[in-house]
């Protein structure tokens, strides 16, 4: 089943600064609501450890020591006690094979 789609929402992660900065794609959604829900889950996970960019200094001081493994983000990277942040971007796409997208999402 192939359908014309005009937008996809890409959830990305970032950590580090300057030459140590890293960005990676976490996952892609065909629904903005799903992407934002996943983003909220990722942010809650990172805030719970005290490593999210929105954490207060007090939360950061209570941060658990590394290593960190994110069950929602297998590509997760953490560099030298810097903060981690997640964001969603909207990308224009052409025809997408929805069966393939759904199959990959389930694995």
Beta strands, then each sheet from edge to edge (+ up, - down):
strand 1: 2-4
strand 2: 7-15
strand 3: 22-29
strand 4: 84-92
strand 5: 95-97
sheet 1: 1+ 5-
sheet 2: 3+ 2- 4+
end
